[in-house]
């Protein structure tokens, strides 16, 4: 299912629009608020505090050897990667995907 925005969604937004978008999604049956969508990013990042709140065992993380350059320029070494089920939208207009 394609997720689109209508003219009503652009009310009060100056175009052309290139700002990040913040949404709420269902991740592994938990509602996560304030998820930042930034089309300029090449990584989906889940902070350790959030990962811990999902109560997923750390042994499910797959090792990652590639460091990330943080938003402030520092190098960050990820704890690992994991595939999670993500649901966007509400029935009947929703989609479920596996994200890494």
C-alpha positions as CSV (number, residue, x, y, z in Angstrom):
1,X,0.0,0.0,0.0
2,X,1.4,3.4,-1.0
3,X,1.5,6.0,1.7
4,X,0.8,9.5,0.2
5,X,0.2,13.0,1.5
6,X,-2.7,15.2,0.4
7,X,-2.8,19.0,0.0
8,X,-4.3,19.2,3.5
9,X,-1.1,17.7,4.9
10,X,0.9,20.6,3.5
11,X,-1.2,23.2,5.3
12,X,1.3,25.7,6.9
13,X,4.3,24.1,5.1
14,X,6.5,26.3,2.9
15,X,7.3,24.6,-0.4
16,X,9.6,23.3,-1.7
17,X,9.7,21.1,1.4
18,X,12.9,19.3,2.3
19,X,12.6,19.1,6.1
20,X,12.7,15.7,7.9
21,X,9.3,14.2,8.9
22,X,8.5,12.7,12.3
23,X,6.0,9.8,12.5
24,X,4.6,7.2,14.9
25,X,5.0,3.5,14.0
26,X,4.3,0.1,15.5
27,X,7.6,-1.7,15.9
28,X,7.6,-5.3,17.2
29,X,4.1,-4.6,18.7
30,X,5.3,-1.5,20.5
31,X,4.1,2.0,19.5
32,X,7.2,4.2,18.9
33,X,6.6,7.9,18.8
34,X,8.8,10.6,17.3
35,X,10.5,8.5,14.6
36,X,12.6,10.8,12.5
37,X,12.4,10.1,8.7
38,X,15.2,11.9,6.9
39,X,15.5,11.0,3.2
40,X,19.2,12.1,3.4
41,X,20.1,9.3,5.8
42,X,21.5,6.0,4.7
43,X,21.0,4.1,8.0
44,X,18.0,3.2,10.2
45,X,19.2,3.9,13.8
46,X,17.7,2.5,16.9
47,X,19.3,3.9,20.1
48,X,20.2,1.3,22.8
49,X,17.8,2.8,25.3
50,X,14.9,2.2,22.9
51,X,16.2,-1.3,22.0
52,X,16.3,-2.1,25.7
53,X,12.7,-1.0,26.1
54,X,11.6,-3.4,23.3
55,X,13.0,-6.2,25.5
56,X,14.6,-8.0,22.6
57,X,17.5,-10.2,23.8
58,X,20.9,-8.6,22.8
59,X,22.0,-12.0,21.4
60,X,19.6,-11.4,18.5
61,X,21.9,-8.6,17.2
62,X,24.1,-9.5,14.2
63,X,27.6,-8.1,14.3
64,X,28.4,-5.0,12.3
65,X,31.9,-4.0,11.5
66,X,31.2,-0.8,9.7
67,X,31.3,2.3,11.9
68,X,28.9,5.2,11.4
69,X,29.7,8.9,11.4
70,X,27.4,10.5,13.9
71,X,25.3,13.7,13.4
72,X,28.0,15.7,15.2
73,X,30.9,14.2,13.3
74,X,32.0,11.6,15.8
75,X,32.5,7.9,14.8
76,X,30.0,5.5,16.4
77,X,30.5,1.7,16.4
78,X,27.0,0.1,16.3
79,X,26.3,-2.7,18.7
80,X,24.9,-4.7,15.8
81,X,21.9,-5.0,13.4
82,X,18.6,-6.7,13.7
83,X,15.5,-7.2,11.5
84,X,12.3,-5.8,13.1
85,X,8.7,-5.9,12.0
86,X,7.3,-2.3,11.4
87,X,3.6,-1.4,10.8
88,X,2.7,2.0,9.3
89,X,-0.9,3.2,9.0
90,X,-4.2,1.8,10.4
91,X,-6.4,-0.9,8.9
92,X,-7.5,-1.1,6.2
93,X,-4.8,1.3,4.9
94,X,-1.6,0.0,6.5
95,X,1.5,-1.8,5.5
96,X,3.9,-4.1,7.4
97,X,7.6,-4.5,6.4
98,X,10.7,-6.0,7.9
99,X,13.4,-3.3,8.4
100,X,17.1,-3.8,9.4
